[in-house]
Amino acid sequence: MKAIVVGGGIGGLATAVSLRRVGWEVVVYERAATFGEIGAGVGVMPNALRALEWMGLADEARRLGTPRVSGGVRASDGRWLMHLPDIGQEKVIAMHRADLHGVLLRALPPEILFNNVEVTGVDELDADLVVAADGINSRLRAELLPGAPGPVYAGATAWRGVAPGPYELPISQTLGPGGEAGILPLGDGRVCWYVAAVAPASADLDPVALFAGWHDPLPELLASTPDVIRHDIYELPLLPTFVRGRVALLGDAAHAMTPYLGQGACMALEDAVTLASVDGDLARYDALRRPRAQSVWKGSRMAGKFGIEVRSPMALALRNFAFRALPSSLAVHGMTRFSSWEVPGEVHSNGSNPLVN
Ligand SMILES: Cc1cc2nc3c(=O)[nH]c(=O)nc-3n(C[C@H](O)[C@H](O)[C@H](O)COP(=O)(O)OP(=O)(O)OC[C@H]3O[C@@H](n4cnc5c(N)ncnc54)[C@H](O)[C@@H]3O)c2cc1C
């Protein structure tokens, strides 16, 4: 069986690795001149680590990334609102996005990877299975689901970068009025960070000025980073299906979500492994992936409502009080709700099998 994967981002490459693992012949078409990833950090959550384990790549990810145990949520003045113990038994691995992309890329033979190929329609693709992993603005999705709405501005803009450091910091998320920040330390002293602020799309804003009053070392991280990337945050309204004919939508092409749970790329890894574990059965893929990805999409939106979108002093005080009052067991439950996942077909620890039940 032959599959064509359109898009060589984290989702597309993970799909190629996974399908090859179950015996498919795969090629990947990428429109950019090179296979690569821009961006800063990615937190490989336990669910994503499980997907990498299935692909046989978790050890390599652990080697390149930094397992983080300590950390939590802070207010913009630096007060800790919540300390999080380990998420379940596994740790979040902090990685540079380029390293995660590289782990996947090196697992594929170069002769199946074609760059400078922009796919313009499904009909031109001769394969049993086509995987549209062509990102939030997916051209294939627009062709296959012409009535479905396109991406919608989520009301905030984000900046990301890697500060050279060296720093020794815990992993943290900071919630302030109309903004949030994340710190993801790499093992070598560098720190991946992101900040996001409620703002109109394309607003002319200087992140260094916006976050100047936030706790240390956030202002310094922003000011000392040579290359800062800006993304207006868009989300894709929920789709009625992830499949059409012989085509599967995957990753951001299927369910682009806000970044507030840090699960977008993790979901793409889950998609990839699921598609392979059901051996390209698209009805099963849709039945397994749509409820799961859309529930994380909703969770991410909710995290935004209680996070970045809180602005009035009264609401901020209430939200911060709620965080401080929350027992850590409940906080962990809130996180593991999204980061717990089993590969379909593998028997759960409770003995059930999601493919059978
Ligand atoms: C500010 C921000 C922070 C984030 N933080 C996190 C995080 O901490 N953790 C996390 O898990 N996720 C995070 N995400 C989400 C994550 O970045 C995405 O969900 C993930 O990268 C999607 O991967 P993908 O492969 O589906 O799409 P993409 O990475 O968009 O890849 C699509 C690829 O397809 C190619 N392509 C497009 N059209 C065509 C075509 N017609 N023909 C051929 N090739 C084509 C593109 O060039 C691209 O290489 C964040 C996102 C944002 C905006």
PDBQT file of the ligand as one rigid body, heavy atoms in Angstrom, charges set to zero:
ROOT
HETATM    1  C1  LIG A 401       2.716  30.401  19.503  1.00  0.00    +0.000 C 
HETATM    2  C2  LIG A 401       2.567  28.915  19.362  1.00  0.00    +0.000 A 
HETATM    3  C3  LIG A 401       3.095  28.064  20.346  1.00  0.00    +0.000 A 
HETATM    4  C4  LIG A 401       2.945  26.676  20.242  1.00  0.00    +0.000 A 
HETATM    5  N1  LIG A 401       3.467  25.875  21.222  1.00  0.00    +0.000 NA
HETATM    6  C5  LIG A 401       3.280  24.543  21.161  1.00  0.00    +0.000 A 
HETATM    7  C6  LIG A 401       3.787  23.677  22.196  1.00  0.00    +0.000 A 
HETATM    8  O1  LIG A 401       4.438  24.096  23.147  1.00  0.00    +0.000 OA
HETATM    9  N2  LIG A 401       3.532  22.352  22.107  1.00  0.00    +0.000 N 
HETATM   10  C7  LIG A 401       2.820  21.828  21.061  1.00  0.00    +0.000 A 
HETATM   11  O2  LIG A 401       2.604  20.595  21.041  1.00  0.00    +0.000 OA
HETATM   12  N3  LIG A 401       2.354  22.601  20.051  1.00  0.00    +0.000 NA
HETATM   13  C8  LIG A 401       2.553  23.938  20.080  1.00  0.00    +0.000 A 
HETATM   14  N4  LIG A 401       2.085  24.736  19.077  1.00  0.00    +0.000 N 
HETATM   15  C9  LIG A 401       1.342  24.112  17.959  1.00  0.00    +0.000 C 
HETATM   16  C10 LIG A 401       2.256  23.464  16.939  1.00  0.00    +0.000 C 
HETATM   17  O3  LIG A 401       3.183  24.415  16.491  1.00  0.00    +0.000 OA
HETATM   18  C11 LIG A 401       1.458  22.936  15.747  1.00  0.00    +0.000 C 
HETATM   19  O4  LIG A 401       0.280  22.297  16.194  1.00  0.00    +0.000 OA
HETATM   20  C12 LIG A 401       2.265  21.913  14.926  1.00  0.00    +0.000 C 
HETATM   21  O5  LIG A 401       3.502  22.445  14.552  1.00  0.00    +0.000 OA
HETATM   22  C13 LIG A 401       1.484  21.493  13.689  1.00  0.00    +0.000 C 
HETATM   23  O6  LIG A 401       2.265  20.647  12.888  1.00  0.00    +0.000 OA
HETATM   24  P1  LIG A 401       1.755  20.228  11.446  1.00  0.00    +0.000 P 
HETATM   25  O7  LIG A 401       2.799  19.311  10.895  1.00  0.00    +0.000 OA
HETATM   26  O8  LIG A 401       0.357  19.764  11.502  1.00  0.00    +0.000 OA
HETATM   27  O9  LIG A 401       1.707  21.589  10.602  1.00  0.00    +0.000 OA
HETATM   28  P2  LIG A 401       2.905  22.590  10.144  1.00  0.00    +0.000 P 
HETATM   29  O10 LIG A 401       3.993  22.616  11.153  1.00  0.00    +0.000 OA
HETATM   30  O11 LIG A 401       2.231  23.852   9.801  1.00  0.00    +0.000 OA
HETATM   31  O12 LIG A 401       3.463  21.873   8.845  1.00  0.00    +0.000 OA
HETATM   32  C14 LIG A 401       2.806  21.948   7.603  1.00  0.00    +0.000 C 
HETATM   33  C15 LIG A 401       3.836  21.738   6.498  1.00  0.00    +0.000 C 
HETATM   34  O13 LIG A 401       3.167  21.596   5.262  1.00  0.00    +0.000 OA
HETATM   35  C16 LIG A 401       3.850  22.342   4.263  1.00  0.00    +0.000 C 
HETATM   36  N5  LIG A 401       2.869  22.663   3.233  1.00  0.00    +0.000 N 
HETATM   37  C17 LIG A 401       1.815  23.502   3.336  1.00  0.00    +0.000 A 
HETATM   38  N6  LIG A 401       1.088  23.504   2.199  1.00  0.00    +0.000 NA
HETATM   39  C18 LIG A 401       1.689  22.625   1.351  1.00  0.00    +0.000 A 
HETATM   40  C19 LIG A 401       1.413  22.183   0.025  1.00  0.00    +0.000 A 
HETATM   41  N7  LIG A 401       0.348  22.635  -0.655  1.00  0.00    +0.000 N 
HETATM   42  N8  LIG A 401       2.227  21.260  -0.541  1.00  0.00    +0.000 NA
HETATM   43  C20 LIG A 401       3.317  20.773   0.138  1.00  0.00    +0.000 A 
HETATM   44  N9  LIG A 401       3.634  21.172   1.403  1.00  0.00    +0.000 NA
HETATM   45  C21 LIG A 401       2.831  22.074   2.006  1.00  0.00    +0.000 A 
HETATM   46  C22 LIG A 401       4.378  23.554   5.035  1.00  0.00    +0.000 C 
HETATM   47  O14 LIG A 401       5.459  24.175   4.367  1.00  0.00    +0.000 OA
HETATM   48  C23 LIG A 401       4.783  22.931   6.355  1.00  0.00    +0.000 C 
HETATM   49  O15 LIG A 401       6.108  22.451   6.342  1.00  0.00    +0.000 OA
HETATM   50  C24 LIG A 401       2.247  26.119  19.133  1.00  0.00    +0.000 A 
HETATM   51  C25 LIG A 401       1.759  26.962  18.123  1.00  0.00    +0.000 A 
HETATM   52  C26 LIG A 401       1.901  28.344  18.243  1.00  0.00    +0.000 A 
HETATM   53  C27 LIG A 401       1.343  29.240  17.142  1.00  0.00    +0.000 C 
ENDROOT
TORSDOF 0
